[in-house]
Amino acid sequence: MKELVMIIRPEKLEDIKKILDEIKCGGMTISTVMGCGTQKGIVTSEKAVNEIRGFKTTINLLPKICVEVVVEDKDVEPIIMKVREVCATDHVGDGKIFIRNIEEVVRIRTGERGSKAL
């Protein structure tokens, strides 16, 4: 099993949900996140200084959506291909997909393990 962590543009969320529904992905976790990559976030002539949790910082981060799913190994490449097809705009900031190995999954309610727990 693999965990896919997809950082995408917010407007692409519905497309990602459709892809995961087509593959019959058992579930997903979605978070609203902020970040920057090679584009270094928002570039403005004014340096906007905000306070986050008591720390002053210059905000140059862009809003993104983080979609996390755990899928069977066989589903990884089809998901990656479809996500790239739908989300690639050929502009910086399209996002990234991180792939992690998952040793085990346990469904809390029933105790099922592995693929049955997905």
FIKOLNU-430742 format. One record per residue: x, y, z of N, C-alpha, C in turn; chain. Coordinates in nm, 3 decimals. Layout:
+---------+---------+---------+---------+---------+---------+---------+---------+---------+--------+
!     n.u !     n.v !     n.w !    ca.u !    ca.v !    ca.w !     c.u !     c.v !     c.w ! cadena !
+---------+---------+---------+---------+---------+---------+---------+---------+---------+--------+
!       X !       Y !       Z !       X !       Y !       Z !       X !       Y !       Z !      A !
...
+---------+---------+---------+---------+---------+---------+---------+---------+---------+--------+
//
This chain:
+---------+---------+---------+---------+---------+---------+---------+---------+---------+--------+
!     n.u !     n.v !     n.w !    ca.u !    ca.v !    ca.w !     c.u !     c.v !     c.w ! cadena !
+---------+---------+---------+---------+---------+---------+---------+---------+---------+--------+
!   0.084 !  -0.118 !   0.000 !   0.000 !   0.000 !   0.000 !   0.088 !   0.124 !   0.000 !      A !
!   0.034 !   0.231 !  -0.057 !   0.106 !   0.358 !  -0.063 !   0.014 !   0.470 !  -0.017 !      A !
!   0.075 !   0.571 !   0.043 !   0.003 !   0.694 !   0.074 !   0.045 !   0.797 !  -0.030 !      A !
!  -0.052 !   0.859 !  -0.093 !  -0.026 !   0.969 !  -0.185 !  -0.066 !   1.098 !  -0.114 !      A !
!   0.027 !   1.190 !  -0.107 !   0.000 !   1.322 !  -0.052 !   0.011 !   1.418 !  -0.169 !      A !
!  -0.103 !   1.473 !  -0.209 !  -0.109 !   1.560 !  -0.327 !  -0.133 !   1.704 !  -0.283 !      A !
!  -0.041 !   1.791 !  -0.317 !  -0.057 !   1.934 !  -0.292 !  -0.099 !   1.995 !  -0.425 !      A !
!  -0.220 !   2.051 !  -0.429 !  -0.278 !   2.096 !  -0.556 !  -0.334 !   2.237 !  -0.545 !      A !
!  -0.365 !   2.294 !  -0.660 !  -0.435 !   2.423 !  -0.664 !  -0.578 !   2.401 !  -0.613 !      A !
!  -0.631 !   2.495 !  -0.535 !  -0.766 !   2.477 !  -0.479 !  -0.874 !   2.450 !  -0.584 !      A !
!  -0.863 !   2.513 !  -0.699 !  -0.967 !   2.497 !  -0.802 !  -0.965 !   2.358 !  -0.866 !      A !
!  -0.866 !   2.276 !  -0.836 !  -0.856 !   2.141 !  -0.893 !  -0.913 !   2.033 !  -0.801 !      A !
!  -0.964 !   2.071 !  -0.685 !  -1.012 !   1.973 !  -0.588 !  -1.123 !   1.884 !  -0.643 !      A !
!  -1.222 !   1.942 !  -0.706 !  -1.333 !   1.860 !  -0.759 !  -1.285 !   1.761 !  -0.863 !      A !
!  -1.187 !   1.801 !  -0.945 !  -1.129 !   1.709 !  -1.043 !  -1.061 !   1.592 !  -0.975 !      A !
!  -0.987 !   1.619 !  -0.868 !  -0.918 !   1.513 !  -0.793 !  -1.020 !   1.418 !  -0.732 !      A !
!  -1.127 !   1.474 !  -0.675 !  -1.231 !   1.390 !  -0.615 !  -1.292 !   1.296 !  -0.718 !      A !
!  -1.314 !   1.344 !  -0.840 !  -1.368 !   1.260 !  -0.947 !  -1.273 !   1.146 !  -0.981 !      A !
!  -1.144 !   1.178 !  -0.991 !  -1.043 !   1.077 !  -1.022 !  -1.044 !   0.968 !  -0.915 !      A !
!  -1.044 !   1.008 !  -0.789 !  -1.041 !   0.912 !  -0.679 !  -1.170 !   0.830 !  -0.672 !      A !
!  -1.283 !   0.891 !  -0.707 !  -1.410 !   0.816 !  -0.712 !  -1.405 !   0.711 !  -0.823 !      A !
!  -1.349 !   0.747 !  -0.939 !  -1.340 !   0.653 !  -1.051 !  -1.255 !   0.532 !  -1.015 !      A !
!  -1.150 !   0.553 !  -0.938 !  -1.060 !   0.444 !  -0.899 !  -1.117 !   0.369 !  -0.778 !      A !
!  -1.227 !   0.419 !  -0.725 !  -1.292 !   0.360 !  -0.609 !  -1.202 !   0.363 !  -0.487 !      A !
!  -1.139 !   0.478 !  -0.468 !  -1.056 !   0.500 !  -0.350 !  -1.149 !   0.502 !  -0.229 !      A !
!  -1.112 !   0.430 !  -0.125 !  -1.198 !   0.415 !  -0.008 !  -1.223 !   0.543 !   0.070 !      A !
!  -1.133 !   0.636 !   0.067 !  -1.151 !   0.759 !   0.141 !  -1.034 !   0.853 !   0.119 !      A !
!  -1.050 !   0.974 !   0.168 !  -0.945 !   1.073 !   0.152 !  -0.951 !   1.171 !   0.267 !      A !
!  -0.840 !   1.237 !   0.292 !  -0.835 !   1.344 !   0.391 !  -0.792 !   1.469 !   0.316 !      A !
!  -0.865 !   1.577 !   0.339 !  -0.838 !   1.701 !   0.267 !  -0.813 !   1.812 !   0.369 !      A !
!  -0.705 !   1.888 !   0.346 !  -0.670 !   2.001 !   0.432 !  -0.646 !   2.124 !   0.347 !      A !
!  -0.680 !   2.239 !   0.402 !  -0.642 !   2.365 !   0.340 !  -0.507 !   2.403 !   0.396 !      A !
!  -0.411 !   2.427 !   0.307 !  -0.275 !   2.457 !   0.350 !  -0.225 !   2.581 !   0.277 !      A !
!  -0.114 !   2.634 !   0.323 !  -0.048 !   2.746 !   0.257 !   0.096 !   2.704 !   0.232 !      A !
!   0.152 !   2.749 !   0.122 !   0.291 !   2.712 !   0.097 !   0.349 !   2.785 !  -0.022 !      A !
!   0.475 !   2.760 !  -0.045 !   0.542 !   2.812 !  -0.163 !   0.648 !   2.714 !  -0.206 !      A !
!   0.674 !   2.715 !  -0.333 !   0.777 !   2.627 !  -0.389 !   0.877 !   2.712 !  -0.464 !      A !
!   0.906 !   2.671 !  -0.586 !   1.005 !   2.743 !  -0.665 !   0.963 !   2.884 !  -0.699 !      A !
!   0.831 !   2.910 !  -0.701 !   0.783 !   3.045 !  -0.733 !   0.796 !   3.140 !  -0.615 !      A !
!   0.827 !   3.088 !  -0.497 !   0.847 !   3.167 !  -0.375 !   0.721 !   3.243 !  -0.333 !      A !
!   0.606 !   3.190 !  -0.365 !   0.481 !   3.248 !  -0.317 !   0.444 !   3.377 !  -0.385 !      A !
!   0.368 !   3.458 !  -0.314 !   0.319 !   3.585 !  -0.367 !   0.432 !   3.687 !  -0.366 !      A !
!   0.454 !   3.749 !  -0.480 !   0.557 !   3.852 !  -0.488 !   0.487 !   3.986 !  -0.499 !      A !
!   0.506 !   4.070 !  -0.400 !   0.448 !   4.204 !  -0.403 !   0.557 !   4.305 !  -0.371 !      A !
!   0.532 !   4.428 !  -0.411 !   0.630 !   4.532 !  -0.381 !   0.626 !   4.568 !  -0.233 !      A !
!   0.508 !   4.550 !  -0.170 !   0.494 !   4.578 !  -0.027 !   0.515 !   4.450 !   0.050 !      A !
!   0.590 !   4.457 !   0.155 !   0.611 !   4.342 !   0.241 !   0.503 !   4.341 !   0.348 !      A !
!   0.405 !   4.254 !   0.333 !   0.296 !   4.244 !   0.430 !   0.343 !   4.162 !   0.550 !      A !
!   0.349 !   4.225 !   0.665 !   0.391 !   4.154 !   0.786 !   0.266 !   4.123 !   0.868 !      A !
!   0.244 !   3.995 !   0.891 !   0.131 !   3.949 !   0.970 !   0.182 !   3.875 !   1.093 !      A !
!   0.090 !   3.851 !   1.185 !   0.126 !   3.777 !   1.304 !   0.050 !   3.645 !   1.303 !      A !
!   0.125 !   3.535 !   1.311 !   0.066 !   3.402 !   1.315 !   0.111 !   3.336 !   1.444 !      A !
!   0.014 !   3.306 !   1.530 !   0.040 !   3.242 !   1.659 !   0.150 !   3.315 !   1.737 !      A !
!   0.143 !   3.447 !   1.734 !   0.234 !   3.527 !   1.814 !   0.368 !   3.558 !   1.749 !      A !
!   0.390 !   3.507 !   1.628 !   0.517 !   3.533 !   1.560 !   0.492 !   3.623 !   1.439 !      A !
!   0.573 !   3.728 !   1.427 !   0.561 !   3.817 !   1.311 !   0.632 !   3.752 !   1.193 !      A !
!   0.565 !   3.753 !   1.078 !   0.623 !   3.691 !   0.959 !   0.574 !   3.765 !   0.835 !      A !
!   0.653 !   3.758 !   0.730 !   0.612 !   3.812 !   0.601 !   0.534 !   3.703 !   0.529 !      A !
!   0.412 !   3.734 !   0.491 !   0.327 !   3.636 !   0.425 !   0.355 !   3.638 !   0.275 !      A !
!   0.411 !   3.532 !   0.225 !   0.432 !   3.518 !   0.082 !   0.387 !   3.380 !   0.037 !      A !
!   0.294 !   3.323 !   0.111 !   0.248 !   3.187 !   0.085 !   0.119 !   3.188 !   0.004 !      A !
!   0.103 !   3.085 !  -0.078 !  -0.015 !   3.071 !  -0.161 !  -0.107 !   2.963 !  -0.106 !      A !
!  -0.238 !   2.981 !  -0.120 !  -0.331 !   2.879 !  -0.072 !  -0.324 !   2.754 !  -0.161 !      A !
!  -0.322 !   2.639 !  -0.097 !  -0.320 !   2.510 !  -0.166 !  -0.414 !   2.415 !  -0.093 !      A !
!  -0.442 !   2.302 !  -0.155 !  -0.520 !   2.196 !  -0.093 !  -0.429 !   2.074 !  -0.084 !      A !
!  -0.430 !   2.008 !   0.032 !  -0.354 !   1.884 !   0.051 !  -0.455 !   1.769 !   0.055 !      A !
!  -0.441 !   1.677 !  -0.037 !  -0.527 !   1.559 !  -0.044 !  -0.442 !   1.438 !  -0.011 !      A !
!  -0.483 !   1.362 !   0.091 !  -0.409 !   1.243 !   0.133 !  -0.497 !   1.121 !   0.114 !      A !
!  -0.441 !   1.020 !   0.046 !  -0.513 !   0.893 !   0.026 !  -0.416 !   0.778 !   0.044 !      A !
!  -0.469 !   0.664 !   0.088 !  -0.391 !   0.540 !   0.093 !  -0.458 !   0.445 !  -0.005 !      A !
!  -0.377 !   0.392 !  -0.098 !  -0.430 !   0.307 !  -0.204 !  -0.342 !   0.184 !  -0.223 !      A !
!  -0.395 !   0.087 !  -0.294 !  -0.318 !  -0.031 !  -0.332 !  -0.206 !   0.011 !  -0.426 !      A !
!  -0.096 !  -0.062 !  -0.424 !   0.018 !  -0.030 !  -0.510 !  -0.022 !  -0.019 !  -0.657 !      A !
!  -0.112 !  -0.106 !  -0.702 !  -0.151 !  -0.109 !  -0.843 !  -0.224 !   0.019 !  -0.887 !      A !
!  -0.281 !   0.093 !  -0.792 !  -0.357 !   0.213 !  -0.825 !  -0.271 !   0.340 !  -0.830 !      A !
!  -0.146 !   0.331 !  -0.786 !  -0.062 !   0.451 !  -0.776 !  -0.038 !   0.516 !  -0.912 !      A !
!   0.013 !   0.439 !  -1.008 !   0.046 !   0.498 !  -1.139 !  -0.077 !   0.553 !  -1.213 !      A !
!  -0.190 !   0.479 !  -1.214 !  -0.308 !   0.536 !  -1.279 !  -0.353 !   0.668 !  -1.216 !      A !
!  -0.345 !   0.678 !  -1.083 !  -0.382 !   0.803 !  -1.016 !  -0.286 !   0.915 !  -1.057 !      A !
!  -0.158 !   0.886 !  -1.053 !  -0.058 !   0.988 !  -1.090 !  -0.081 !   1.038 !  -1.232 !      A !
!  -0.102 !   0.946 !  -1.325 !  -0.122 !   0.985 !  -1.466 !  -0.246 !   1.073 !  -1.482 !      A !
!  -0.356 !   1.034 !  -1.417 !  -0.480 !   1.112 !  -1.430 !  -0.468 !   1.248 !  -1.362 !      A !
!  -0.403 !   1.252 !  -1.245 !  -0.386 !   1.380 !  -1.175 !  -0.301 !   1.474 !  -1.259 !      A !
!  -0.194 !   1.424 !  -1.317 !  -0.109 !   1.508 !  -1.402 !  -0.187 !   1.558 !  -1.523 !      A !
!  -0.269 !   1.470 !  -1.581 !  -0.351 !   1.506 !  -1.697 !  -0.446 !   1.622 !  -1.664 !      A !
!  -0.507 !   1.616 !  -1.548 !  -0.609 !   1.713 !  -1.509 !  -0.551 !   1.839 !  -1.446 !      A !
!  -0.444 !   1.825 !  -1.369 !  -0.394 !   1.937 !  -1.288 !  -0.280 !   2.015 !  -1.351 !      A !
!  -0.215 !   1.960 !  -1.452 !  -0.100 !   2.030 !  -1.510 !  -0.148 !   2.147 !  -1.596 !      A !
!  -0.102 !   2.267 !  -1.562 !  -0.135 !   2.386 !  -1.640 !  -0.012 !   2.439 !  -1.714 !      A !
!   0.102 !   2.373 !  -1.696 !   0.230 !   2.418 !  -1.750 !   0.278 !   2.548 !  -1.689 !      A !
!   0.227 !   2.581 !  -1.570 !   0.272 !   2.698 !  -1.496 !   0.326 !   2.654 !  -1.361 !      A !
!   0.420 !   2.731 !  -1.309 !   0.475 !   2.704 !  -1.177 !   0.361 !   2.708 !  -1.076 !      A !
!   0.362 !   2.615 !  -0.981 !   0.259 !   2.614 !  -0.877 !   0.150 !   2.512 !  -0.897 !      A !
!   0.166 !   2.422 !  -0.994 !   0.065 !   2.317 !  -1.017 !   0.058 !   2.219 !  -0.901 !      A !
!   0.168 !   2.201 !  -0.829 !   0.166 !   2.115 !  -0.712 !   0.264 !   2.001 !  -0.719 !      A !
!   0.251 !   1.911 !  -0.622 !   0.340 !   1.795 !  -0.612 !   0.261 !   1.675 !  -0.560 !      A !
!   0.314 !   1.557 !  -0.588 !   0.259 !   1.433 !  -0.531 !   0.374 !   1.364 !  -0.459 !      A !
!   0.356 !   1.337 !  -0.331 !   0.454 !   1.264 !  -0.253 !   0.399 !   1.124 !  -0.231 !      A !
!   0.486 !   1.024 !  -0.242 !   0.444 !   0.884 !  -0.231 !   0.522 !   0.821 !  -0.116 !      A !
!   0.447 !   0.762 !  -0.022 !   0.508 !   0.698 !   0.095 !   0.461 !   0.553 !   0.103 !      A !
!   0.549 !   0.467 !   0.154 !   0.510 !   0.329 !   0.181 !   0.427 !   0.323 !   0.308 !      A !
!   0.326 !   0.238 !   0.307 !   0.242 !   0.216 !   0.424 !   0.258 !   0.069 !   0.464 !      A !
!   0.303 !   0.047 !   0.586 !   0.324 !  -0.090 !   0.634 !   0.194 !  -0.163 !   0.662 !      A !
!   0.103 !  -0.096 !   0.729 !  -0.018 !  -0.164 !   0.774 !  -0.130 !  -0.063 !   0.794 !      A !
!  -0.253 !  -0.109 !   0.776 !  -0.371 !  -0.028 !   0.802 !  -0.464 !  -0.112 !   0.888 !      A !
!  -0.523 !  -0.051 !   0.990 !  -0.618 !  -0.120 !   1.076 !  -0.744 !  -0.035 !   1.086 !      A !
!  -0.857 !  -0.096 !   1.051 !  -0.986 !  -0.027 !   1.068 !  -1.024 !  -0.037 !   1.215 !      A !
!  -1.038 !   0.076 !   1.280 !  -1.063 !   0.078 !   1.424 !  -1.192 !   0.007 !   1.461 !      A !
!  -1.299 !   0.030 !   1.385 !  -1.429 !  -0.026 !   1.420 !  -1.432 !  -0.178 !   1.419 !      A !
!  -1.371 !  -0.240 !   1.314 !  -1.383 !  -0.385 !   1.298 !  -1.255 !  -0.462 !   1.325 !      A !
!  -1.142 !  -0.393 !   1.325 !  -1.015 !  -0.461 !   1.342 !  -0.959 !  -0.518 !   1.213 !      A !
!  -1.030 !  -0.497 !   1.101 !  -0.978 !  -0.545 !   0.971 !  -0.843 !  -0.482 !   0.944 !      A !
!  -0.759 !  -0.557 !   0.874 !  -0.624 !  -0.510 !   0.845 !  -0.594 !  -0.517 !   0.694 !      A !
!  -0.491 !  -0.440 !   0.657 !  -0.445 !  -0.443 !   0.517 !  -0.550 !  -0.388 !   0.422 !      A !
!  -0.556 !  -0.448 !   0.303 !  -0.646 !  -0.402 !   0.196 !  -0.792 !  -0.398 !   0.239 !      A !
!  -0.833 !  -0.491 !   0.325 !  -0.972 !  -0.493 !   0.371 !  -1.006 !  -0.368 !   0.452 !      A !
!  -0.906 !  -0.308 !   0.515 !  -0.929 !  -0.189 !   0.597 !  -0.941 !  -0.063 !   0.514 !      A !
!  -0.897 !  -0.068 !   0.390 !  -0.908 !   0.051 !   0.305 !  -1.050 !   0.070 !   0.262 !      A !
+---------+---------+---------+---------+---------+---------+---------+---------+---------+--------+
//
